[in-house]
């Protein structure tokens, strides 16, 4: 072990090189204190905050209080030492300088390089007059018994740096905002739960005299058979009852609410972020202050003239070379995205083929199993198994695409660490977006949309007949898919974040345990912990942003998604805190002004969520067809009722097909006994088409065009109204509060005044 420290002169030199700012004078502007009111709340702005100024040797000698540099946070000094180590030359080979601790680590010359924790996490240091920050973080923040306490963000920032602090500030704020969404979503769920018994269309489906007398056409060729409509209401697995809970007018209100909630969340986060920028002195954090990556400097072999400074500088590639790299990287990203889409197509083929097999064999095989026969329908078995396989494929592809994205970004060769992470963020989010959401998009917007009719079905890849939705639509299947993926993702992430590091550290302690009772030095204890890596926070952000997509893009199908996300995040905050504090080595502090590239990604998801939820309500649920029937087709000239009603909706929403028009390859092989006894000549299917014998038989009816027009009108109106509300909210909610603006102006004034007075004193 080699312990590295930085003397005073080195600290002074690199403080100027890295544009470190030091406090000059307290800000004397009186502020209004804001009480914290929620479990995940954050403290208000402090009344006294030192004003920053760029450090220079002249300012040091004239205005900086003696010893002020020595009292800097240890995390800042760690950052300086790491900066030096990343640029220290250790060899010259073939007239090329070899430098940087990272290369030594990659070549195995050193095993690890890390800053030290200040003490044991569960035991106070005996050193007098020393604040045990790690112990305080564990006791007040990371311990499971502290889940109800406010996050000590200032202490987190002091110990781990601004980058870690801003992540936990964002996660806490996101969780606090989820509380409101979870309460409204739970209210929407209970509204559907309490009103399901009064749903007219569900009563008609489950009525033996209505739904029991409606014979549905087979949903696949040869193997599938005729079935009664009310079969979905029999037993404990009443899918129609579950569908009523999610497919109601409360879901429409909740989808609009979530679109507005997303805007409020993003706008108020900008305000909170501005407060943190001021508190943590990152308002004037410029790209020039961020050091260049050592990997970038190592490739700087070409000399060009800077048009701004008119001086020569070294770069790794020309403008043409940069374009070539970006083109190759973009092509590689597109190729891997197409590979993900190919895996999604494979899942679709699985669904089509397995549904046929389940339809022919499942009813016979589960007839003797009373507990599960009502649950294990062909549709449910296909949906659940496909969802589980999707989760497994998603996990495998994630592990592969992490390495692929890093390889592509390394080849791209970004200049700074922020540029590197932003580029990697965009690639990984594109991969994860297609990987996680593609199956949900298929169920929501493609399944059951282009199926033809029983006499002329549409085939996938020329072989597999397209899947059809249940008579109630595909909304319930989309809900099942979301539940399985969100649950499977949460379980796997917790295993990765909690179980794996704990088991690795336990094995490491068992392998290195000795009979000696001597006290193990701090550096040896930290060596036994898990390395954090440069992309530790990247994966945490990615996990939360993917979750954000689930609760916004498809929330119209699952109002309980925000509640599940809230419960998960309450554990996530403490799990991440426990992991960083107890199981991982201390991270090298990094400065950050905001959440980086994740901010525009969240804004893009918020904009897309308005479209997806409007389309889910219009095309996936049956809300619009029911409204069209209620206002137009239940009364003359199309209907026979004297007033607007939902009675007769099921009868009008199912088209009629003459079984004699079946093609030979589609006609069922074995007919049920009850079908032959009833002498049935027609069956029903989910569509709006003219009946047999009509002059335009099996073509789309007038009802279909009314419904299609209403769906398009609904999407256009909802999108424009919601986007207008979002725009007005964004306009009237300022990104920076008036209080912070006053503090910043006062701070700049005091800084200029202090420097001016110092200059006069030097002249005197």
PyMOL commands that set and color helices and strands:
alter all, ss='L'
color gray80, all
select helices_A, chain A and resi 8-17+57-62+74-85+101-106+133-142+144-146+153-160+162-198+200-206+211-213+229-233+239-246+249-279+287-289+294-298+319-365+370-373+378-412+417-445+475-512+522-527+536-553+555-557+561-583+598-620+623-633+649-653+659-661+673-678+702-732+738-763
alter helices_A, ss='H'
color red, helices_A
select strands_A, chain A and resi 21-26+50-54+89-93+96-99+215-216+227-228+302-305+312-315+452-453+456-457+459-460+464-465+654-658+682-686
alter strands_A, ss='S'
color yellow, strands_A
deselect
rebuild
show_as cartoon
